Amino acid sequence: MADPLISVVIPLWNGREFIDDCLSALLTSSAQMGAEAEIIIVDNGSADGGAAHVAGTWPQAQIRLFQNEKNLGFAGGCNVGLRAARGHYLALLNQDTQVQPSWLAALVQGLEAGAGVVGSLALLPDGVTVQHAGGVIEWPTAIARHVGYGEALGPQWQQAADVPFVTAAAMAFPRRLLDEIGLFDEMFWPGYYEDADFCFRAREAGYSVCYLPDAILMHQEHASFRDRQWTRWARLRGRLRFCLKQRSPSFFVDEFLPAEESLREVTLNGDVGGRIATAYLEAIPMLVTLWADRATPAQLREATQRLQALYAPPPFHITGDNSGDKWIPVGDKRKLMAEMKPILRPSFVERIPLIGGLLTTLRRSLHRLVWFYVEQREDRLTALVREQAAQIESLQAAIDHRRDAE
C-alpha cells in the first residue's frame, strides 16, 4: 500500500463533544483534495469516553486510533501520532476545530511550493472574527500573540506571509523536517509554546514558517483547558521554558527577568495559593538543564535567586478575580513541610561558595514545589517533580565527579 500524501494527527483529550464535527469536516476536506489523507487520533488519557466513542463510531479504515494511559500533554500526544504517521507531509489539528473543504489542499500546496512549516487562518466560531493569522513573540517578555486576534475578517488577512510561528492547532510540515530538528519538546507540559519552540527550531535549521490565508478553519478556543488557574499556570510555565531555550542566559538575566518582575502583578493577578506562581519555581531546574553548557555559575545563581523571588513565599495570595478563595495558613504549611521527608540527598557541594549557594536555592525551590503538589493533590505532576529532583541530583553528581578528578 502506497504511503498517504499527508497524515493528520489529532490529539484527543476530553473532547468527545467536538470530535465528530472535527472528523466530518476533515474527511470532507480530504475528499476535496483528491488524495486520501491518513487520519490519526491519539487519545491522551481522556475521562469522557472519547476514545471508545471514536472506536465505535468511526470505521478503522478511515481512522487510526491510539490510546495513551495518561495525559502526555499536547506535545506528547502529538509525538505519538507523528511517530506512527506514514504521510509524506504531516499535519496537526486540534479536536475543537472544523476545517473548510479546501483546508488540506491549501496546506499541501504551500508545502509543495517550498515552505517549511505552514499554518492556517483560524476563525472564531462566528466565522467572521480572526483567531489566528500567524503568530509573533513580544520580547523581552516572550509573550506569544496571535496576529489579528479579535479583529473582523477582511482583506488584510488574505495575504500569505512569513511569520515567527504558527499555532499547532492547525499546522503542517514535511516529514523530513522531523529528521532534522526532532519532535515536539514534551517538557512543554501540558501545553503552550511547544509550537513556537518548534517553529523557531525549524527557522534555525533554515526552513521558512508561513501563514496561509486559504487554509481556513473555525476554532472553538480554550475547549481543552477549561480550568482558568491551571491554564494560566501552563501558559506561564511554557513561556519561561521557551525563553530559556530560545534566548541566551545573558538575555534572560539582563532583559527578560527585569521585564518579568515589572509584569509580575499582572501575570499573577488572582493567583490563589501560588498555583500560577509555582511556574517560576519549575523554571529553576529547567535552566540548570538547558544552560548546562551556556551559563556561568554567576548567571545560574542570579537567575535562580530572582526566579525564586518571583514566587512569593507562603502564605501566598494576590488579590484579583478569585479574592474570595481560601489558602492554608502559614503555620499549617510549615508543619506540613517539616513532616515531609527530604527528596534530595545532602551534598558537600552546598558548602562551596557560589556553587553551594546555587544548589541550596535549587533544593529549597524543589521542596517548595513538592509542598505545593502535596497541598494541591496534583498527582498528574508528580512525575515532573521526580524529573526535576533527578536533574538536581545529576548536577550534584557532576560536581562531585569534577572534584574527584581534580
C-alpha beads as a LAMMPS data file, in Angstrom:
LAMMPS data file: protein, C-alpha beads

406 atoms
405 bonds

1 atom types
1 bond types

-500.0 500.0 xlo xhi
-500.0 500.0 ylo yhi
-500.0 500.0 zlo zhi

Masses

1 110.0

Atoms # bond

1 1 1 0.000 0.000 0.000
2 1 1 1.370 3.390 -1.008
3 1 1 2.059 5.892 1.746
4 1 1 -0.557 8.658 2.017
5 1 1 0.220 12.139 0.776
6 1 1 -0.481 13.667 4.197
7 1 1 -1.146 12.376 7.703
8 1 1 -3.271 14.435 10.096
9 1 1 -2.685 13.895 13.829
10 1 1 -5.451 14.938 16.241
11 1 1 -4.661 14.805 19.984
12 1 1 -7.870 13.969 21.842
13 1 1 -8.285 14.932 25.485
14 1 1 -11.786 15.030 26.959
15 1 1 -13.038 16.235 23.604
16 1 1 -15.844 13.821 22.824
17 1 1 -18.305 16.676 22.287
18 1 1 -16.135 18.127 19.499
19 1 1 -14.544 15.174 17.719
20 1 1 -17.435 14.156 15.438
21 1 1 -17.714 17.621 13.895
22 1 1 -13.941 17.791 13.587
23 1 1 -13.682 14.445 11.775
24 1 1 -16.650 15.057 9.495
25 1 1 -15.163 18.332 8.261
26 1 1 -11.697 16.782 7.879
27 1 1 -12.980 13.863 5.793
28 1 1 -14.773 16.316 3.514
29 1 1 -11.528 18.242 3.110
30 1 1 -9.653 15.034 2.330
31 1 1 -12.190 14.097 -0.362
32 1 1 -11.952 17.520 -1.998
33 1 1 -8.146 17.346 -2.014
34 1 1 -8.386 14.379 -4.373
35 1 1 -5.893 12.303 -2.389
36 1 1 -6.724 10.276 0.681
37 1 1 -5.366 11.630 3.956
38 1 1 -4.314 9.392 6.809
39 1 1 -6.159 10.453 9.985
40 1 1 -4.638 9.549 13.346
41 1 1 -6.330 10.220 16.677
42 1 1 -4.252 9.998 19.855
43 1 1 -6.374 9.832 22.988
44 1 1 -4.416 11.381 25.857
45 1 1 -5.918 9.527 28.811
46 1 1 -9.367 11.098 28.437
47 1 1 -12.002 10.557 31.114
48 1 1 -15.067 11.301 28.966
49 1 1 -15.199 8.137 26.874
50 1 1 -13.963 9.909 23.772
51 1 1 -11.690 7.081 22.635
52 1 1 -14.418 4.454 22.949
53 1 1 -16.785 6.753 21.072
54 1 1 -14.332 7.140 18.185
55 1 1 -13.644 3.399 18.077
56 1 1 -17.358 2.589 17.990
57 1 1 -18.467 5.328 15.617
58 1 1 -15.767 5.768 13.005
59 1 1 -14.571 2.859 10.809
60 1 1 -10.990 1.760 11.398
61 1 1 -10.439 2.002 7.670
62 1 1 -10.842 5.774 7.996
63 1 1 -9.366 6.495 11.431
64 1 1 -6.298 5.096 13.220
65 1 1 -6.769 5.351 16.985
66 1 1 -4.007 5.275 19.599
67 1 1 -4.716 5.398 23.328
68 1 1 -2.318 6.710 25.977
69 1 1 -2.866 5.543 29.533
70 1 1 -2.215 9.042 30.867
71 1 1 -2.129 12.620 29.661
72 1 1 1.222 13.099 27.929
73 1 1 0.433 16.746 27.252
74 1 1 -0.204 18.266 23.844
75 1 1 3.370 17.751 22.634
76 1 1 3.497 14.179 23.923
77 1 1 0.192 13.288 22.310
78 1 1 1.279 14.827 19.005
79 1 1 4.564 12.920 19.092
80 1 1 2.807 9.569 19.490
81 1 1 0.837 10.274 16.331
82 1 1 3.789 11.714 14.413
83 1 1 5.891 8.614 15.124
84 1 1 3.118 6.411 13.709
85 1 1 2.286 8.615 10.706
86 1 1 3.137 7.384 7.203
87 1 1 2.425 10.525 5.179
88 1 1 4.896 12.465 3.063
89 1 1 3.530 15.557 4.785
90 1 1 2.418 15.737 8.412
91 1 1 -0.294 17.939 9.907
92 1 1 -1.584 18.663 13.396
93 1 1 -5.162 19.596 14.160
94 1 1 -6.959 20.454 17.396
95 1 1 -10.000 18.441 18.422
96 1 1 -12.181 21.577 18.692
97 1 1 -11.750 22.723 15.092
98 1 1 -13.809 22.471 11.918
99 1 1 -11.788 22.861 8.737
100 1 1 -13.169 24.198 5.487
101 1 1 -13.183 21.834 2.472
102 1 1 -10.115 23.469 0.894
103 1 1 -8.006 23.309 4.084
104 1 1 -5.892 20.238 3.317
105 1 1 -5.316 21.169 -0.326
106 1 1 -4.131 24.649 0.707
107 1 1 -1.644 23.209 3.204
108 1 1 -0.244 20.740 0.667
109 1 1 0.028 23.463 -1.980
110 1 1 2.022 25.646 0.422
111 1 1 4.383 22.815 1.319
112 1 1 4.897 21.809 -2.312
113 1 1 5.795 25.438 -3.042
114 1 1 8.735 25.057 -0.647
115 1 1 7.509 26.295 2.738
116 1 1 8.902 24.522 5.787
117 1 1 6.045 24.948 8.262
118 1 1 2.626 26.224 7.190
119 1 1 -0.200 27.500 9.361
120 1 1 -3.840 28.364 8.956
121 1 1 -6.299 31.213 9.111
122 1 1 -8.303 30.293 12.217
123 1 1 -11.633 31.986 12.835
124 1 1 -13.688 32.093 15.998
125 1 1 -16.997 30.156 15.895
126 1 1 -18.891 33.165 14.494
127 1 1 -16.950 32.669 11.256
128 1 1 -16.141 36.367 10.832
129 1 1 -13.669 37.079 13.654
130 1 1 -9.980 36.223 13.355
131 1 1 -8.456 33.957 15.984
132 1 1 -5.080 33.356 14.297
133 1 1 -3.353 34.738 11.214
134 1 1 0.167 33.807 12.231
135 1 1 1.992 34.351 15.489
136 1 1 4.555 36.775 16.882
137 1 1 6.645 36.845 20.056
138 1 1 6.872 40.056 22.040
139 1 1 10.327 40.450 23.522
140 1 1 11.723 40.735 26.137
141 1 1 8.746 39.091 27.890
142 1 1 8.423 36.244 25.330
143 1 1 4.650 36.704 25.292
144 1 1 3.143 34.930 22.273
145 1 1 0.425 36.764 20.387
146 1 1 -1.821 35.645 17.534
147 1 1 -1.813 38.171 14.712
148 1 1 -5.279 39.576 14.041
149 1 1 -6.861 38.120 17.158
150 1 1 -10.365 39.520 17.726
151 1 1 -10.404 41.585 14.525
152 1 1 -13.020 41.326 11.809
153 1 1 -12.152 39.165 8.826
154 1 1 -11.054 41.415 5.990
155 1 1 -8.682 41.748 3.035
156 1 1 -5.712 42.470 5.307
157 1 1 -5.718 38.794 6.313
158 1 1 -5.810 37.451 2.749
159 1 1 -2.072 37.653 2.052
160 1 1 0.345 34.817 2.760
161 1 1 3.224 35.907 4.995
162 1 1 6.381 34.650 6.633
163 1 1 5.823 34.748 10.397
164 1 1 7.822 33.842 13.518
165 1 1 5.483 30.953 14.336
166 1 1 2.092 29.417 13.612
167 1 1 -0.201 27.661 16.038
168 1 1 -0.080 23.868 16.225
169 1 1 -3.872 23.911 16.405
170 1 1 -3.647 23.668 12.612
171 1 1 -0.160 23.393 11.092
172 1 1 1.677 21.159 8.618
173 1 1 5.260 20.398 7.595
174 1 1 7.238 17.858 5.540
175 1 1 8.306 14.620 7.211
176 1 1 11.972 15.406 6.570
177 1 1 11.769 18.336 8.988
178 1 1 11.444 15.927 11.925
179 1 1 14.611 14.158 10.802
180 1 1 16.492 17.443 11.102
181 1 1 15.049 19.138 14.187
182 1 1 13.309 16.326 16.069
183 1 1 9.831 16.025 17.521
184 1 1 7.988 18.473 19.753
185 1 1 9.556 19.174 23.145
186 1 1 7.417 17.234 25.638
187 1 1 8.663 19.315 28.561
188 1 1 6.214 21.987 27.413
189 1 1 3.686 20.101 29.531
190 1 1 0.666 20.239 29.437
191 1 1 0.666 22.703 26.551
192 1 1 1.505 26.188 25.250
193 1 1 4.650 27.367 23.459
194 1 1 5.634 23.946 22.103
195 1 1 4.510 25.179 18.672
196 1 1 6.510 28.411 18.915
197 1 1 9.567 26.424 20.000
198 1 1 9.104 24.001 17.090
199 1 1 8.820 26.846 14.575
200 1 1 11.862 28.619 15.990
201 1 1 13.881 25.421 15.685
202 1 1 12.664 24.997 12.096
203 1 1 13.695 28.543 11.213
204 1 1 17.101 27.991 12.823
205 1 1 17.523 24.948 10.555
206 1 1 16.843 27.098 7.502
207 1 1 13.141 26.403 6.941
208 1 1 10.524 29.087 6.396
209 1 1 7.392 29.420 8.536
210 1 1 4.429 30.670 6.558
211 1 1 0.853 31.751 7.254
212 1 1 -1.567 30.584 4.528
213 1 1 -4.864 32.511 4.350
214 1 1 -6.502 29.881 2.099
215 1 1 -6.163 27.171 4.780
216 1 1 -9.236 28.164 6.775
217 1 1 -10.917 26.615 9.802
218 1 1 -13.046 27.551 12.787
219 1 1 -11.604 27.040 16.260
220 1 1 -13.632 26.849 19.469
221 1 1 -10.610 28.056 21.506
222 1 1 -9.929 27.064 25.148
223 1 1 -12.064 23.941 24.801
224 1 1 -9.247 21.718 26.090
225 1 1 -8.014 23.721 29.096
226 1 1 -11.086 24.903 30.981
227 1 1 -9.559 25.367 34.435
228 1 1 -8.527 29.013 34.306
229 1 1 -5.891 28.820 37.041
230 1 1 -4.364 25.688 35.515
231 1 1 -4.355 27.277 32.068
232 1 1 -2.578 30.381 33.332
233 1 1 -0.002 28.243 35.145
234 1 1 0.608 26.203 31.968
235 1 1 0.943 29.327 29.844
236 1 1 3.459 30.897 32.245
237 1 1 5.415 27.652 32.537
238 1 1 5.605 27.346 28.756
239 1 1 6.667 30.952 28.310
240 1 1 9.500 30.560 30.797
241 1 1 10.779 27.380 29.157
242 1 1 10.543 28.956 25.704
243 1 1 12.641 31.947 26.738
244 1 1 15.197 29.739 28.498
245 1 1 15.600 27.682 25.314
246 1 1 15.465 30.379 22.680
247 1 1 17.457 33.170 24.283
248 1 1 20.879 33.381 25.890
249 1 1 21.482 33.358 29.654
250 1 1 22.601 36.992 29.370
251 1 1 19.314 37.956 27.718
252 1 1 17.315 36.054 30.329
253 1 1 19.107 37.694 33.256
254 1 1 19.565 41.206 31.850
255 1 1 16.368 41.682 29.819
256 1 1 13.741 39.017 30.476
257 1 1 13.857 38.977 34.271
258 1 1 13.582 42.777 34.738
259 1 1 10.602 42.800 32.357
260 1 1 9.031 39.839 34.143
261 1 1 9.480 41.480 37.533
262 1 1 7.592 44.522 36.237
263 1 1 4.892 42.257 34.795
264 1 1 4.519 40.045 37.865
265 1 1 1.490 41.765 39.417
266 1 1 -0.444 41.422 36.167
267 1 1 0.742 37.869 35.496
268 1 1 -0.298 36.652 38.945
269 1 1 -3.450 38.721 39.403
270 1 1 -5.983 36.467 41.095
271 1 1 -3.487 33.702 41.853
272 1 1 -4.559 31.605 44.833
273 1 1 -2.126 29.602 46.918
274 1 1 0.709 30.199 44.474
275 1 1 -0.809 27.849 41.919
276 1 1 0.219 30.014 38.952
277 1 1 3.412 31.346 40.521
278 1 1 4.751 27.819 41.001
279 1 1 5.822 28.019 37.363
280 1 1 8.652 30.321 38.456
281 1 1 9.998 27.577 40.708
282 1 1 9.635 24.957 37.992
283 1 1 11.772 27.083 35.687
284 1 1 14.761 26.738 38.018
285 1 1 15.516 23.041 37.354
286 1 1 14.799 23.720 33.668
287 1 1 17.503 26.344 33.430
288 1 1 20.034 24.030 35.092
289 1 1 19.492 21.538 32.274
290 1 1 19.054 23.985 29.401
291 1 1 22.004 26.141 30.391
292 1 1 24.397 23.297 31.208
293 1 1 26.958 24.424 28.610
294 1 1 25.892 28.043 28.159
295 1 1 25.822 29.848 31.501
296 1 1 28.348 30.900 34.086
297 1 1 27.833 29.949 37.749
298 1 1 27.106 33.605 38.475
299 1 1 24.331 33.665 35.861
300 1 1 22.855 30.443 37.231
301 1 1 22.857 31.761 40.765
302 1 1 21.342 35.140 39.875
303 1 1 18.636 33.577 37.712
304 1 1 17.639 31.032 40.368
305 1 1 17.500 33.648 43.117
306 1 1 15.397 36.041 41.059
307 1 1 13.020 33.308 39.871
308 1 1 12.520 32.250 43.474
309 1 1 11.849 35.869 44.404
310 1 1 9.144 35.997 41.731
311 1 1 7.383 33.249 43.659
312 1 1 6.039 34.860 46.835
313 1 1 6.664 32.720 49.956
314 1 1 3.634 31.281 51.809
315 1 1 1.086 32.497 52.642
316 1 1 0.592 33.360 49.001
317 1 1 -2.372 35.267 47.630
318 1 1 -2.542 38.079 45.099
319 1 1 -5.904 39.800 45.079
320 1 1 -7.986 39.750 41.954
321 1 1 -10.935 37.896 40.495
322 1 1 -10.512 34.994 42.930
323 1 1 -10.047 37.081 46.074
324 1 1 -12.675 35.131 47.983
325 1 1 -10.755 31.854 47.799
326 1 1 -9.004 30.424 50.835
327 1 1 -5.494 29.146 51.371
328 1 1 -3.740 27.162 54.068
329 1 1 -2.416 29.271 56.999
330 1 1 1.337 29.662 57.110
331 1 1 1.619 27.715 60.358
332 1 1 -0.003 24.662 58.819
333 1 1 2.269 24.911 55.799
334 1 1 5.370 24.975 57.988
335 1 1 4.129 21.919 59.837
336 1 1 3.440 20.126 56.559
337 1 1 6.876 20.928 55.178
338 1 1 8.550 19.885 58.438
339 1 1 6.855 16.487 58.249
340 1 1 7.954 15.862 54.664
341 1 1 10.857 13.523 54.056
342 1 1 13.769 15.052 52.150
343 1 1 13.736 14.068 48.471
344 1 1 17.318 15.166 47.790
345 1 1 20.402 13.743 49.448
346 1 1 22.702 16.136 51.330
347 1 1 25.771 17.162 49.349
348 1 1 29.128 18.615 50.342
349 1 1 28.898 20.991 47.381
350 1 1 26.375 23.095 49.283
351 1 1 29.330 24.352 51.320
352 1 1 31.228 25.512 48.235
353 1 1 30.986 29.274 47.640
354 1 1 28.903 30.242 44.606
355 1 1 28.000 26.687 43.547
356 1 1 26.842 25.874 47.046
357 1 1 24.519 28.840 47.094
358 1 1 23.064 27.800 43.763
359 1 1 22.325 24.256 44.890
360 1 1 20.829 25.410 48.161
361 1 1 18.461 27.640 46.191
362 1 1 17.580 24.789 43.853
363 1 1 16.890 22.402 46.709
364 1 1 14.764 24.935 48.570
365 1 1 12.764 25.629 45.412
366 1 1 12.199 21.963 44.703
367 1 1 10.990 21.294 48.242
368 1 1 8.507 24.145 47.865
369 1 1 7.324 22.517 44.668
370 1 1 6.798 19.229 46.494
371 1 1 4.829 21.009 49.190
372 1 1 2.685 22.649 46.527
373 1 1 1.832 19.373 44.822
374 1 1 1.053 17.674 48.128
375 1 1 -1.214 20.524 49.207
376 1 1 -2.978 20.755 45.850
377 1 1 -3.111 16.963 45.310
378 1 1 -1.655 17.475 41.836
379 1 1 -0.936 13.794 41.196
380 1 1 -0.642 14.378 37.457
381 1 1 2.512 16.440 38.043
382 1 1 4.432 14.213 40.436
383 1 1 6.451 12.744 37.580
384 1 1 7.732 16.233 36.745
385 1 1 8.826 16.739 40.342
386 1 1 10.767 13.489 40.222
387 1 1 12.414 14.549 36.966
388 1 1 13.435 17.863 38.467
389 1 1 14.870 16.129 41.537
390 1 1 16.864 13.864 39.229
391 1 1 18.221 16.894 37.377
392 1 1 19.496 18.417 40.597
393 1 1 20.968 15.080 41.648
394 1 1 22.756 14.919 38.270
395 1 1 24.172 18.391 38.809
396 1 1 25.484 17.384 42.222
397 1 1 26.960 14.173 40.794
398 1 1 28.707 16.097 38.027
399 1 1 30.254 18.458 40.547
400 1 1 31.278 15.504 42.739
401 1 1 32.936 13.858 39.725
402 1 1 34.778 17.022 38.775
403 1 1 36.022 17.421 42.330
404 1 1 37.270 13.810 42.420
405 1 1 39.046 14.293 39.101
406 1 1 40.850 17.325 40.423

Bonds

1 1 1 2
2 1 2 3
3 1 3 4
4 1 4 5
5 1 5 6
6 1 6 7
7 1 7 8
8 1 8 9
9 1 9 10
10 1 10 11
11 1 11 12
12 1 12 13
13 1 13 14
14 1 14 15
15 1 15 16
16 1 16 17
17 1 17 18
18 1 18 19
19 1 19 20
20 1 20 21
21 1 21 22
22 1 22 23
23 1 23 24
24 1 24 25
25 1 25 26
26 1 26 27
27 1 27 28
28 1 28 29
29 1 29 30
30 1 30 31
31 1 31 32
32 1 32 33
33 1 33 34
34 1 34 35
35 1 35 36
36 1 36 37
37 1 37 38
38 1 38 39
39 1 39 40
40 1 40 41
41 1 41 42
42 1 42 43
43 1 43 44
44 1 44 45
45 1 45 46
46 1 46 47
47 1 47 48
48 1 48 49
49 1 49 50
50 1 50 51
51 1 51 52
52 1 52 53
53 1 53 54
54 1 54 55
55 1 55 56
56 1 56 57
57 1 57 58
58 1 58 59
59 1 59 60
60 1 60 61
61 1 61 62
62 1 62 63
63 1 63 64
64 1 64 65
65 1 65 66
66 1 66 67
67 1 67 68
68 1 68 69
69 1 69 70
70 1 70 71
71 1 71 72
72 1 72 73
73 1 73 74
74 1 74 75
75 1 75 76
76 1 76 77
77 1 77 78
78 1 78 79
79 1 79 80
80 1 80 81
81 1 81 82
82 1 82 83
83 1 83 84
84 1 84 85
85 1 85 86
86 1 86 87
87 1 87 88
88 1 88 89
89 1 89 90
90 1 90 91
91 1 91 92
92 1 92 93
93 1 93 94
94 1 94 95
95 1 95 96
96 1 96 97
97 1 97 98
98 1 98 99
99 1 99 100
100 1 100 101
101 1 101 102
102 1 102 103
103 1 103 104
104 1 104 105
105 1 105 106
106 1 106 107
107 1 107 108
108 1 108 109
109 1 109 110
110 1 110 111
111 1 111 112
112 1 112 113
113 1 113 114
114 1 114 115
115 1 115 116
116 1 116 117
117 1 117 118
118 1 118 119
119 1 119 120
120 1 120 121
121 1 121 122
122 1 122 123
123 1 123 124
124 1 124 125
125 1 125 126
126 1 126 127
127 1 127 128
128 1 128 129
129 1 129 130
130 1 130 131
131 1 131 132
132 1 132 133
133 1 133 134
134 1 134 135
135 1 135 136
136 1 136 137
137 1 137 138
138 1 138 139
139 1 139 140
140 1 140 141
141 1 141 142
142 1 142 143
143 1 143 144
144 1 144 145
145 1 145 146
146 1 146 147
147 1 147 148
148 1 148 149
149 1 149 150
150 1 150 151
151 1 151 152
152 1 152 153
153 1 153 154
154 1 154 155
155 1 155 156
156 1 156 157
157 1 157 158
158 1 158 159
159 1 159 160
160 1 160 161
161 1 161 162
162 1 162 163
163 1 163 164
164 1 164 165
165 1 165 166
166 1 166 167
167 1 167 168
168 1 168 169
169 1 169 170
170 1 170 171
171 1 171 172
172 1 172 173
173 1 173 174
174 1 174 175
175 1 175 176
176 1 176 177
177 1 177 178
178 1 178 179
179 1 179 180
180 1 180 181
181 1 181 182
182 1 182 183
183 1 183 184
184 1 184 185
185 1 185 186
186 1 186 187
187 1 187 188
188 1 188 189
189 1 189 190
190 1 190 191
191 1 191 192
192 1 192 193
193 1 193 194
194 1 194 195
195 1 195 196
196 1 196 197
197 1 197 198
198 1 198 199
199 1 199 200
200 1 200 201
201 1 201 202
202 1 202 203
203 1 203 204
204 1 204 205
205 1 205 206
206 1 206 207
207 1 207 208
208 1 208 209
209 1 209 210
210 1 210 211
211 1 211 212
212 1 212 213
213 1 213 214
214 1 214 215
215 1 215 216
216 1 216 217
217 1 217 218
218 1 218 219
219 1 219 220
220 1 220 221
221 1 221 222
222 1 222 223
223 1 223 224
224 1 224 225
225 1 225 226
226 1 226 227
227 1 227 228
228 1 228 229
229 1 229 230
230 1 230 231
231 1 231 232
232 1 232 233
233 1 233 234
234 1 234 235
235 1 235 236
236 1 236 237
237 1 237 238
238 1 238 239
239 1 239 240
240 1 240 241
241 1 241 242
242 1 242 243
243 1 243 244
244 1 244 245
245 1 245 246
246 1 246 247
247 1 247 248
248 1 248 249
249 1 249 250
250 1 250 251
251 1 251 252
252 1 252 253
253 1 253 254
254 1 254 255
255 1 255 256
256 1 256 257
257 1 257 258
258 1 258 259
259 1 259 260
260 1 260 261
261 1 261 262
262 1 262 263
263 1 263 264
264 1 264 265
265 1 265 266
266 1 266 267
267 1 267 268
268 1 268 269
269 1 269 270
270 1 270 271
271 1 271 272
272 1 272 273
273 1 273 274
274 1 274 275
275 1 275 276
276 1 276 277
277 1 277 278
278 1 278 279
279 1 279 280
280 1 280 281
281 1 281 282
282 1 282 283
283 1 283 284
284 1 284 285
285 1 285 286
286 1 286 287
287 1 287 288
288 1 288 289
289 1 289 290
290 1 290 291
291 1 291 292
292 1 292 293
293 1 293 294
294 1 294 295
295 1 295 296
296 1 296 297
297 1 297 298
298 1 298 299
299 1 299 300
300 1 300 301
301 1 301 302
302 1 302 303
303 1 303 304
304 1 304 305
305 1 305 306
306 1 306 307
307 1 307 308
308 1 308 309
309 1 309 310
310 1 310 311
311 1 311 312
312 1 312 313
313 1 313 314
314 1 314 315
315 1 315 316
316 1 316 317
317 1 317 318
318 1 318 319
319 1 319 320
320 1 320 321
321 1 321 322
322 1 322 323
323 1 323 324
324 1 324 325
325 1 325 326
326 1 326 327
327 1 327 328
328 1 328 329
329 1 329 330
330 1 330 331
331 1 331 332
332 1 332 333
333 1 333 334
334 1 334 335
335 1 335 336
336 1 336 337
337 1 337 338
338 1 338 339
339 1 339 340
340 1 340 341
341 1 341 342
342 1 342 343
343 1 343 344
344 1 344 345
345 1 345 346
346 1 346 347
347 1 347 348
348 1 348 349
349 1 349 350
350 1 350 351
351 1 351 352
352 1 352 353
353 1 353 354
354 1 354 355
355 1 355 356
356 1 356 357
357 1 357 358
358 1 358 359
359 1 359 360
360 1 360 361
361 1 361 362
362 1 362 363
363 1 363 364
364 1 364 365
365 1 365 366
366 1 366 367
367 1 367 368
368 1 368 369
369 1 369 370
370 1 370 371
371 1 371 372
372 1 372 373
373 1 373 374
374 1 374 375
375 1 375 376
376 1 376 377
377 1 377 378
378 1 378 379
379 1 379 380
380 1 380 381
381 1 381 382
382 1 382 383
383 1 383 384
384 1 384 385
385 1 385 386
386 1 386 387
387 1 387 388
388 1 388 389
389 1 389 390
390 1 390 391
391 1 391 392
392 1 392 393
393 1 393 394
394 1 394 395
395 1 395 396
396 1 396 397
397 1 397 398
398 1 398 399
399 1 399 400
400 1 400 401
401 1 401 402
402 1 402 403
403 1 403 404
404 1 404 405
405 1 405 406
